[in-house]
């Protein structure tokens, strides 16, 4: 019984670590895209970087919240 419980905890940690990696990749991609567009259109204030970085954060938080809800629903049933 203890081995199965430890395996379930390890599985949860693996899922959460993959969520963190996914979140970082999404934010990094949108930030890179914003920097690229700011350089391409020669903007002085960096609105593309700011906007797309915030967009990436919002998307990644949305995905994290959905995955946490799915994981908690699986654990309850």
NUDOVO-139040 format. One line per field, with one value per residue: chain; residue in one letter; x, y, z of N, C-alpha, C, O, CB in turn. Coordinates in pm, whole numbers, plus 50000, padded with zeros to 5 digits. Atoms other than C-alpha are relative to their C-alpha. Glycine has a CB too. Layout:
<recs>
chain = c(A|...)
resn = c(A|...)
nxx = c(X|...)
nyy = c(Y|...)
nzz = c(Z|...)
caxx = c(X|...)
cayy = c(Y|...)
cazz = c(Z|...)
cxx = c(X|...)
cyy = c(Y|...)
czz = c(Z|...)
oxx = c(X|...)
oyy = c(Y|...)
ozz = c(Z|...)
cbxx = c(X|...)
cbyy = c(Y|...)
cbzz = c(Z|...)
</recs>
This chain:
<recs>
chain = c(A|A|A|A|A|A|A|A|A|A|A|A|A|A|A|A|A|A|A|A|A|A|A|A|A|A|A|A|A|A|A|A|A|A|A|A|A|A|A|A|A|A|A|A|A|A|A|A|A|A|A|A|A|A|A|A|A|A|A|A|A|A|A|A|A|A|A|A|A|A|A|A|A|A|A|A|A)
resn = c(X|X|X|X|X|X|X|X|X|X|X|X|X|X|X|X|X|X|X|X|X|X|X|X|X|X|X|X|X|X|X|X|X|X|X|X|X|X|X|X|X|X|X|X|X|X|X|X|X|X|X|X|X|X|X|X|X|X|X|X|X|X|X|X|X|X|X|X|X|X|X|X|X|X|X|X|X)
nxx = c(50081|49915|49931|50094|50021|49881|50003|50098|49940|49898|50072|50048|49885|49961|50098|49982|49875|50024|50078|49907|49921|50091|50024|49880|49984|50102|49965|49877|50031|50072|49907|49911|50078|50017|49872|49981|50088|49952|49884|50044|50075|49925|50077|49913|50044|50004|50137|50017|49941|50084|50130|49991|49956|50120|50085|49942|50025|50143|50023|49938|50079|50123|49969|49965|50123|50075|49935|50015|50139|50011|49929|50075|50119|49957|49966|50122|50078)
nyy = c(49881|49882|49984|49942|49861|49927|49989|49897|49870|49975|49967|49862|49911|49999|49920|49859|49950|49979|49878|49888|49991|49951|49859|49926|49999|49912|49861|49967|49987|49877|49889|49997|49949|49857|49934|50006|49903|49865|49971|49996|49878|49890|49928|49945|50032|50145|50043|50140|50085|49992|50062|50144|50063|50013|50099|50130|50028|50032|50133|50103|50013|50069|50142|50054|50013|50113|50126|50023|50042|50138|50088|50010|50079|50139|50048|50015|50117)
nzz = c(50000|49992|50128|50094|49961|50041|50146|50034|49969|50101|50123|49986|50014|50141|50072|49966|50059|50143|50010|49983|50123|50103|49972|50037|50145|50058|49970|50074|50143|50028|49976|50116|50113|49979|50026|50145|50065|49966|50086|50139|50026|49939|49899|49896|49865|49978|49973|50040|49896|49881|50028|50023|49875|49917|50065|49969|49858|49986|50059|49918|49878|50037|50016|49868|49921|50055|49965|49856|49980|50049|49908|49876|50027|50010|49868|49921|50044)
caxx = c(50000|50277|50457|50143|50087|50448|50407|50094|50279|50568|50322|50170|50514|50594|50270|50330|50688|50570|50319|50601|50809|50510|50439|50798|50805|50480|50590|50937|50792|50550|50818|51057|50783|50718|51088|51106|50805|50939|51266|51086|50859|51114|50886|51041|50833|50820|50444|50464|50690|50473|50147|50260|50438|50117|49923|50162|50124|49745|49745|49985|49786|49468|49631|49772|49435|49265|49525|49506|49126|49154|49410|49202|48890|49079|49202|48853|48703)
cayy = c(50000|50247|50183|50264|50583|50690|50620|50837|51122|51086|51093|51416|51574|51473|51626|51949|51974|51933|52213|52442|52362|52420|52753|52869|52772|52954|53274|53262|53210|53501|53727|53632|53700|54042|54132|54020|54231|54533|54506|54445|54750|54969|55056|55273|55166|54788|54749|54420|54273|54396|54286|53946|53872|53942|53737|53445|53474|53473|53170|52977|53055|52943|52613|52563|52625|52380|52109|52154|52126|51808|51658|51738|51594|51274|51246|51288|51011)
cazz = c(50000|50088|49757|49558|49758|49699|49327|49315|49488|49244|48956|49090|49117|48760|48636|48823|48702|48344|48405|48521|48212|47985|48155|48110|47744|47667|47842|47684|47335|47356|47505|47224|46969|47124|47114|46752|46654|46842|46648|46320|46352|46537|46827|47096|47393|47344|47335|47148|47415|47700|47539|47423|47751|47941|47688|47742|48120|48091|47860|48082|48397|48223|48128|48479|48642|48404|48471|48848|48835|48625|48863|49169|49008|48926|49283|49428|49217)
cxx = c(50086|50071|49906|49974|50120|50005|49901|50054|50106|49935|49946|50114|50045|49903|50018|50129|49984|49916|50091|50083|49914|49973|50119|50019|49900|50037|50124|49972|49931|50087|50096|49927|49979|50128|50027|49915|50039|50121|49959|49931|50063|49917|50093|49963|49995|49861|49975|50051|49912|49869|50007|50052|49881|49903|50050|49977|49855|49970|50057|49926|49868|50023|50034|49875|49917|50062|49985|49858|49982|50068|49924|49871|50032|50029|49878|49923|50075)
cyy = c(50127|50026|50066|50147|50086|50020|50108|50139|50037|50040|50143|50099|50009|50084|50149|50056|50021|50126|50122|50020|50057|50150|50086|50011|50095|50146|50042|50019|50132|50123|50014|50058|50151|50077|50003|50105|50143|50038|50017|50133|50123|50082|50044|49953|49850|49947|49855|49906|49998|49925|49850|49926|49980|49897|49858|49961|49960|49861|49891|49983|49929|49849|49935|49979|49882|49866|49969|49955|49856|49902|49983|49922|49852|49940|49978|49877|49871)
czz = c(50000|49868|49898|50032|49961|49850|49957|50030|49898|49867|50005|49982|49854|49918|50027|49943|49850|49978|50009|49873|49887|50018|49959|49851|49935|50022|49922|49851|49970|50026|49882|49878|50013|49973|49850|49929|50032|49915|49855|49967|50066|50098|50112|50139|50029|50030|49960|50108|50125|49978|49984|50122|50093|49943|50029|50145|50021|49945|50090|50132|49975|49987|50133|50083|49949|50039|50148|50031|49954|50095|50130|49981|49988|50137|50087|49961|50014)
oxx = c(50056|50091|49948|49962|50103|50047|49930|50032|50114|49985|49950|50098|50083|49944|50012|50134|50043|49932|50074|50103|49959|49971|50102|50057|49936|50030|50129|50027|49970|50073|50122|49984|49986|50124|50074|49963|50027|50133|50012|49954|50004|49916|50186|50050|49993|49844|49899|49987|49886|49828|49926|50016|49865|49840|49971|49951|49826|49898|49991|49910|49824|49945|49996|49859|49864|49990|49964|49838|49917|50015|49916|49828|49954|49998|49877|49858|50021)
oyy = c(50221|50142|50154|50229|50198|50125|50185|50232|50153|50127|50214|50201|50117|50159|50231|50173|50114|50194|50219|50133|50143|50225|50192|50116|50169|50227|50153|50110|50201|50224|50125|50139|50223|50184|50104|50176|50231|50153|50102|50189|50231|50205|49972|49943|49810|49856|49785|49807|49893|49844|49777|49810|49872|49823|49768|49844|49867|49784|49790|49870|49848|49769|49820|49874|49805|49773|49853|49867|49777|49794|49872|49851|49768|49823|49889|49815|49765)
ozz = c(49928|49830|49824|49941|49913|49802|49866|49952|49856|49797|49904|49915|49807|49830|49935|49904|49794|49876|49936|49829|49812|49921|49899|49800|49843|49929|49867|49789|49876|49957|49836|49805|49913|49913|49797|49841|49947|49872|49784|49860|50064|50092|50149|50226|50145|50111|50027|50141|50182|50062|50040|50143|50151|50018|50057|50174|50096|50009|50115|50179|50057|50037|50157|50146|50029|50075|50184|50114|50023|50120|50183|50072|50033|50163|50172|50045|49981)
cbxx = c(49907|50102|50050|49869|49973|50126|49962|49870|50060|50088|49885|49933|50117|50005|49858|49997|50116|49930|49892|50094|50056|49867|49969|50120|49983|49863|50024|50105|49911|49873|50077|50053|49865|49954|50115|49966|49855|50036|50104|49904|49858|50054|49884|49996|49865|50091|49903|50072|50141|49971|49941|50090|50109|49931|49994|50148|50035|49913|50063|50148|49974|49945|50115|50098|49917|49993|50148|50034|49904|50060|50141|49970|49933|50124|50093|49912|49958)
cbyy = c(49999|49985|49864|49921|50010|49928|49866|49978|49998|49877|49900|50020|49952|49856|49957|50019|49903|49877|50005|49974|49862|49921|50020|49935|49858|49970|50019|49890|49884|50007|49979|49859|49928|50026|49928|49860|49975|50009|49888|49884|49984|50091|49913|50150|50060|49964|50090|49973|50048|50146|50059|49973|50085|50135|50024|50000|50121|50106|49991|50033|50138|50056|49983|50094|50129|50010|50004|50128|50094|49988|50054|50139|50048|49989|50097|50122|50015)
cbzz = c(50120|50113|49948|50001|50152|50047|49935|50078|50141|49981|49978|50138|50088|49945|50038|50150|50028|49938|50110|50121|49960|50002|50149|50060|49944|50061|50151|50020|49956|50085|50131|49968|49991|50139|50075|49947|50042|50149|50012|49971|50049|49892|50056|49995|50024|50111|49927|49867|50036|50036|49878|49881|50070|50014|49848|49971|50086|49928|49860|50026|50061|49869|49902|50074|49994|49848|49962|50079|49923|49861|50027|50055|49873|49912|50067|49985|49858)
</recs>
